[in-house]
Amino acid sequence: MSFLSPSAPAPSSVMSMLGTKCIDKNYKNTQWYWSRGKQPCKSIGDFDSPIVEEQMISANHIIFSFQIPIPKDGYPLDYSRWQQNLIAMLHLDILYDDEDEVAPDAVMTLDARLGYSNRGDPEGQWTEYASSVEQRHLDCCIEQKKPGYMYNCSHVPLFELGSLHHDFYLLNVRLPVDMLDTSEKTGMNTKLGHINDMWVAFIHQNGGFTKVWVSLKTIFFPIIVAIMVWFWRRISQLSRPPALLEYMLMVLGAALTLLNCPLEYLTLAFDCPWMTVVSDIRQGLFYASLLSFWLIFAGEHLMDDIERNRIRVYWRHLSAVLGGCLCLFIFDMCERGVQLRNPFYSIWATEIGTNLALAFIILAGVCAGLYFCFLSYMIWKVFMNISSKRQSLPAMSSARRLHYEGIIYRFKVLMLATLLCAAMTVIGFILGQVSEGQWTWDENIKLEYTSGFFTGVYGMWNIYTFALICLYAPSHKRWPKDQNTQSSTGEEIEFSRLATEPSEMSSLTAFTKKSATD
Amino acid sequence: MGALQGGGGARPLPRLLLLCAACVGMARAGNWMYLGVVGVTPLLPQGDQEVQNVSTSSAVSICQHLPGLVQQQVAVCQSNPDTIKSVSAGARRGINECQYQFRNERWNCTTGVDLDVPFGYTLKRGSKETAFIYAVTSAGVVHAVTQACSSGNLTDCSCDMSKQGLSTPEGWKWGGCSDNLRFGIQFARQFVDAPEKERHKKFKRVRNLMNLHNNEAGREAISRLMKMQCRCHGVSGSCELKTCWRSIPTFSAVGDYLKDKYNGARQYKRKKRSRSSRRRDRSRGRRKRRSRRNRRFPVGKDELVHIHKSPNYCVKDPKKGILGTYGRYCNKTSRGADSCDLLCCGRGYNTQVVRYVERCHCKFVWCCYVKCKTCVTNVDVHTCK
């Protein structure tokens, strides 16, 4: 029933968890340490506990245990497959000590294991999902250097799961030290200061959001497929071969169909860690085809006397799009692709990785800049041509004039629609960033802005593409014979380049034509 | 204390009732803060190490065992018995922070000799110090409860999806849970405010309103100090999709904040109103009366409020619970509150040379490895006359 709830929840929510400090003198990396349920681990409240001294506990014997999700209202919660993904961010509470300050470039070495269990499994049976020894930079600062005050440390990414297939997860994190190396300042985890607590924030997508999102996709998927079939049938009815713009519309439709395809249903039955990568790729393909479409649309409406209609003419412009998308794809594969094998991997953890990632992102940014230069130049040229054509319009014969008026009209319509959609997306995005940045806390009902933005934008671009395919499909109406006789053959040839006359506009053109002949 | 017996009477537990009859004399005036000094464990029935797994019947008994709680507090305790440990930890946290913040001042936040009635007369006084104690202990409870929720020790924390209208346990799958601070604050509002609310209902005194306000100010302090963290996880990790969450501040930061508020605490002065203005009020009727209840005393939610001036803490006055500053250590070179001039109230100080054997030049490796040298220093120690 909740499926029908009109308001989608925020796209994701966070469960912030304080680690339980389990102790085990005989730590084995095959053993699991959990804090709730039967036979929980032996744990201490804090490191000042007398047990630490009695049993000579060292850092190697301490396991921070995170058993998620946390029970609420006395009821053990479990994850649902609708919740899609899980991201963990780690945070350390470090006490200041004037004799033992945290080095500004401290690196911590984490020995992390992630296990899962499902409802119906015997209690305490955890299966390993992933384990890894990872290094992370610790970025800590402190304002008041007084003993007993905490450092302000940044959150570090810990792991990312592309699928939330199981019901319960257990994370065991250790910060092992090299006790032999303590004499030198180089030992593993010896410069971390007085660690007091470890927090991990677990971010997951909200089930309600997924449901709304997937149902949107399920609705749009057949609609776009149907309109594409209709469009292609129209084209195949024509005697001429399809124009480049029509091919582009088909590509755009195909990319959107791919994006719309509700693959997420698969995650309900199978473990699909590749889902985030696939959805990144799908989204990237849609963006790429949309950007290319705009370029080619502007190019085909240039109204100069160069014959285009071939994709090869646009190679320079399109290479900007392709280059940018390729950069982002490689970056994505380096981060999320590797995470398929090791969820704890982060490209930002190492110096080289950070530089590499930044290089790809900057390259993609350069490509985006180039693309916008190309596009703006083209649009500017189209407008220049439009204004020059406008002046010579009255001198043209009526059919030729109508042809140009048609081109100008449909270019302006698309321009307006695109600008409107883009502006709404950008405004929505900025509003979303601002509203997410400041916490609206307290009694007032918080409008779920972010999910509204997401579903709104998604729906808008779907409708945009739908309208494009619809409006720019070739008309099945023929020009009325009696009026066509007036136009000379020379002018007929000119139509061929942009032979697609939008059906919706045909009535308009017919009207203007009528008034012109009268 | 009739409240306690009333709560017990609802359930047929004659033995417990007897036990509680014994503790009636011990606790006074619904002062729950003693939980922070005494702790819960000694009050619990024996062999109850695993408070997590308390069955309902023993939960009832725990809550009945705790003296000094008013009826509503017992009810809150019974509905989530595990929280009482956090309440105790929170009160202790608050008291420790208070003592840290006031370690250099004439009033050093001493809890007094009587462990069952911490702060004794100071709580009744209605001065700035009273305001601080109320705020800091209330904040302590919020802090401890929130943290216990986050660690998963407390399984009763509510998921609170009221805005989604889904209160079933499965509701969290639809829209997640609210953060634990919300529960911490709600809990503290119910538990900590209960005695004051009860008394306010009975006596309608400004004093109770003051306590309620300062309790709220303590909770507000934590809420305002929450730090926000965000993580971008859109396409390829872009900030197209950003999720933010708040993390709880360290309690020392809360203490600093409240100390700051203590320094700027506002005194509420009852305005003497003439007979004519009172008559005018009456003629304006109900609307006016309601606004009078709201008090025309513009003060922020986060300000500390007091109604009386602080007494002179220099001279010992056992009747008023003032220990005086005799025998306190002072700092000769300081110019602040801990300077010998200020702390000793001009009575002068004694100087002693003390030989300290200290750990120094320590090499520390987390968590627990410390290797130190011992240093011997001779220090002049000044104590107030």
Interface residues (C-beta under 8 A of the other chain):
Chain A: S2 S5 S7 P9 A10 P11 S12 S13 V14 M15 S16 M17 L18 G19 T20 S35 R36 F47 V52 E53 I57 S58 A59 I62 Q67 P69 I70 P71 K72 D73 G74 Y75 P76 L77 Y79 S80 W82 Q83 I87 M89 H91 D93 D97 E99 D100 Q144 G148 Y149 M150 H155 P157 E160 L175 V177 M179 T182 G187 N189 T190 L192 G193 H194 I195 W199 A201 I203 H204 N206 G207 G208 F209 K211 S279 D280 Q283 G284 L328 F331 D332 E335 R336 F429 G432 Q433 E436 G437 W439 W441 I445 K446 T450 F454
Chain B: Q52 N80 Y100 Q147 C149 S150 S151 G152 N153 T155 D156 C157 S158 C159 K163 Q164 G165 L166 P169 W172 K173 W174 G175 G176 C177 D179 N180 S223 M226 M228 Q229 C230 R231 H233 V235 S236 G237 C239 E240 L241 K242 T243 C244 W245 R246 S247 T250 S252 A253 D256 H361 C362 K363 F364 V365 W366 C367 C368 Y369 K371
